[in-house]
Amino acid sequence: MPRMRIAITGAAGNLGTLLARRMVFENIDLNLLIHKKLIEEGLAGYNNTEIFKIDLAQPTTLDESLKNVDVIVHFAGVLFKSNPEKFLSETNTKYFRNLLDKAVEHNIGRIILISFPHVEGETSPEYPATGKLTGQPISMHAKTRLDEEKILFDYASKFSFEPVSLRVGMVYGKGILMIDAAQWFARHYLLGIWKTPTYIHLISKDDFAEAVTQAAIRPNISGIYHIGDDGIQTLQQFLDDITSYKKNHKPWRMPVWMIMTAARAFELFSAVFGTISPLTVDFIKIGMVSYYGDTTRMRKELLPTLRYKTYKEGIKLFD
């Protein structure tokens, strides 16, 4: 029986790299698809990895990277850039259609989209997201990701591949860019958070990588899965604990207008000087919405046992 071949788009990105590090130890072949950012040096040295430079805006660049591929795991996208409202509808939908068109052309059997529970709008531990496609999210990131999910399942109904959406909670641990940025701001007494408690669903970076790996290699995986641990906490509580653990200053409690003003300043600087924007107004909008997913399917079909049941168990991942 031939070995599986799995393609990862955005393989040089934060979570794509995390997954690739986990998957290289499986008895599979990996196609690591990158755009501008280079793959980390260690991943290039494995015998079961090949690196392909692609551009989702140019579908023909995908052909070589998708030959004999069984599964695609799709991370690629644009983050940390000013005015996401202007480009996300293109990068999250048009580019995704380009990928799907080529996937169909190459008869790829399963396509996994990395999504998040925000696409169902506001949810909570009492009323968790359950896998609906009828949500009404307010942020552009969530709206366009929901559009991606709908496109995925529409294509699957026409072309008979296995569609998988993994709605992932906040991934935590050392090396996760947004978490590291929060620690940097806290270290310099600059981290702020709004006062209203906001529920978040968390997953350790180890359990995240394992869940996605299982979604790729196990047979008969299809549909929507919420990826999260057993903990129930607010964003405020989480940030207080992880910054204290690293002996940084706990985040200030700030009025929303002040945080929005900071986001607009970051976006303006990004637009003028062409730098990344670690904070945007749309990030604030999505961050202020409580979210929590029903992980029943994940525990039954992908990850029956978590390495870290809550962030309090996994807080050592920040060392």
VEXDO-791470 format. One record per residue (C-alpha): y, z, x. Coordinates in steps of 0.1 Angstrom, whole numbers. Layout:
residues N
PT     v     w     u
PT     Y     Z     X
...
This chain:
residues 319
PT     v     w     u
PT     0     0     0
PT    34   -10    15
PT    59    17    23
PT    88    23     0
PT   121    10    11
PT   152    28    -2
PT   188    16     1
PT   216    42     2
PT   252    29    -5
PT   279    50    10
PT   254    61    36
PT   282    70    61
PT   299    92    35
PT   296   130    32
PT   268   132     6
PT   252    99    16
PT   248   112    51
PT   233   144    38
PT   207   125    18
PT   199   102    47
PT   192   131    70
PT   167   145    45
PT   150   111    37
PT   144   101    73
PT   115   126    74
PT    97   109    45
PT    71    81    50
PT    96    55    38
PT   120    29    52
PT   158    34    48
PT   185     8    45
PT   218    26    52
PT   246     6    37
PT   281    12    51
PT   315    -3    47
PT   343     8    71
PT   330    42    83
PT   303    42   109
PT   270    60   104
PT   265    92   123
PT   249    85   157
PT   218   106   151
PT   207    86   120
PT   209    53   139
PT   182    64   163
PT   153    67   138
PT   126    40   137
PT   126    39    99
PT   163    32    95
PT   183     0    94
PT   221    -2    91
PT   239   -29    71
PT   276   -34    68
PT   285   -44    33
PT   315   -48    10
PT   309   -42   -27
PT   339   -64   -35
PT   319   -93   -19
PT   285   -94   -35
PT   270  -119   -10
PT   273   -93    17
PT   246   -73    -1
PT   218   -98     0
PT   203   -89    34
PT   205   -52    28
PT   186   -54    -5
PT   156   -75     6
PT   123   -58    -3
PT   142   -27   -15
PT   124    -6   -42
PT   152    19   -50
PT   189    21   -46
PT   208    54   -44
PT   245    47   -51
PT   271    69   -36
PT   297    44   -25
PT   332    48   -39
PT   368    56   -30
PT   380    92   -28
PT   409   111   -13
PT   434    82   -19
PT   467    84   -38
PT   470    70   -73
PT   433    69   -82
PT   443    58  -117
PT   452    24  -102
PT   419    16   -84
PT   390    36   -99
PT   385    12  -128
PT   378   -15  -102
PT   359     5   -76
PT   338    25  -101
PT   330    -3  -125
PT   336   -38  -112
PT   320   -30   -78
PT   291   -13   -95
PT   285   -44  -116
PT   285   -64   -84
PT   258   -41   -70
PT   237   -42  -102
PT   239   -80  -103
PT   225   -82   -68
PT   199   -55   -76
PT   186   -75  -106
PT   185  -107   -84
PT   164   -89   -59
PT   141   -73   -85
PT   148   -37   -75
PT   128   -13   -96
PT   150    18   -98
PT   187    24   -94
PT   201    59   -91
PT   237    66   -98
PT   252    98   -84
PT   273   111  -113
PT   286   145  -124
PT   285   166  -156
PT   323   162  -162
PT   315   129  -180
PT   306   148  -211
PT   340   165  -212
PT   343   203  -212
PT   310   222  -212
PT   299   258  -204
PT   267   278  -198
PT   267   285  -236
PT   272   249  -245
PT   259   228  -215
PT   260   191  -210
PT   228   176  -223
PT   228   140  -212
PT   251   124  -238
PT   270    92  -232
PT   296   100  -259
PT   318   124  -240
PT   356   122  -239
PT   366   132  -204
PT   403   135  -195
PT   403   126  -158
PT   401    90  -145
PT   373   100  -121
PT   352   112  -150
PT   361    84  -174
PT   352    57  -149
PT   320    74  -139
PT   310    76  -176
PT   317    39  -177
PT   294    34  -148
PT   266    53  -166
PT   270    31  -196
PT   269     0  -175
PT   238    12  -157
PT   218    19  -189
PT   231   -14  -205
PT   218   -34  -175
PT   185   -15  -176
PT   179   -24  -212
PT   184   -61  -204
PT   166   -63  -171
PT   139   -36  -173
PT   144   -15  -142
PT   144    23  -141
PT   180    36  -146
PT   187    71  -133
PT   219    91  -135
PT   220   123  -115
PT   248   144  -128
PT   254   167   -98
PT   273   200   -99
PT   295   210   -70
PT   275   207   -38
PT   283   236   -14
PT   276   245    22
PT   291   239    56
PT   299   203    63
PT   308   194    27
PT   343   179    30
PT   360   195     0
PT   346   229     8
PT   356   226    44
PT   391   216    33
PT   393   246    11
PT   383   269    40
PT   410   253    62
PT   437   259    36
PT   425   294    31
PT   425   301    68
PT   462   291    69
PT   470   311    37
PT   476   279    18
PT   448   278    -7
PT   458   282   -43
PT   440   281   -77
PT   451   283  -113
PT   447   315  -132
PT   425   304  -161
PT   388   310  -154
PT   369   277  -150
PT   331   275  -151
PT   315   254  -124
PT   278   245  -119
PT   268   247   -82
PT   239   233   -61
PT   233   240   -24
PT   234   210    -1
PT   197   216     7
PT   186   216   -30
PT   208   186   -37
PT   193   165   -10
PT   158   175   -21
PT   165   167   -58
PT   178   132   -50
PT   149   125   -26
PT   124   134   -53
PT   143   112   -79
PT   139    83   -54
PT   103    87   -44
PT    85   101   -75
PT    70    77  -100
PT    83    72  -136
PT   117    88  -131
PT   143    75  -156
PT   173    87  -176
PT   199   114  -171
PT   192   146  -150
PT   216   174  -145
PT   214   188  -109
PT   224   224  -105
PT   212   259   -97
PT   206   290  -118
PT   240   307  -111
PT   267   313  -136
PT   302   316  -121
PT   337   305  -122
PT   355   284   -96
PT   378   313   -89
PT   349   336   -82
PT   332   311   -60
PT   363   304   -39
PT   371   341   -36
PT   336   348   -23
PT   332   320     1
PT   366   324    17
PT   360   362    21
PT   326   354    36
PT   343   334    63
PT   370   361    67
PT   397   337    54
PT   424   346    28
PT   413   345    -8
PT   431   318   -28
PT   464   326   -44
PT   466   326   -81
PT   492   300   -89
PT   508   284  -120
PT   495   249  -127
PT   529   233  -122
PT   530   245   -86
PT   495   231   -78
PT   504   198   -95
PT   536   196   -74
PT   515   200   -43
PT   491   173   -54
PT   520   149   -61
PT   534   156   -26
PT   500   149   -10
PT   498   116   -29
PT   533   105   -20
PT   526   112    17
PT   493    93    14
PT   510    63    -2
PT   538    62    23
PT   518    67    55
PT   484    53    45
PT   466    86    51
PT   439   103    30
PT   451   125     1
PT   429   157     1
PT   445   166   -33
PT   455   144   -62
PT   467   150   -98
PT   435   136  -111
PT   415   160   -89
PT   434   188  -106
PT   427   174  -140
PT   390   172  -134
PT   389   205  -116
PT   405   224  -145
PT   377   214  -169
PT   347   238  -171
PT   314   221  -166
PT   278   232  -167
PT   246   211  -172
PT   212   217  -188
PT   188   214  -158
PT   156   215  -178
PT   146   179  -169
PT   154   185  -132
PT   132   216  -130
PT   104   199  -149
PT   104   165  -131
PT   122   168   -98
PT   127   203   -84
PT   106   230  -100
PT   116   255   -73
PT   150   259   -58
PT   155   270   -22
PT   187   289   -33
PT   189   300   -69
PT   225   309   -67
PT   254   305   -42
PT   251   342   -34
PT   216   334   -20
PT   229   303    -3
PT   261   316    11
PT   246   317    46
PT   248   279    45
PT   284   284    54
PT   274   298    89
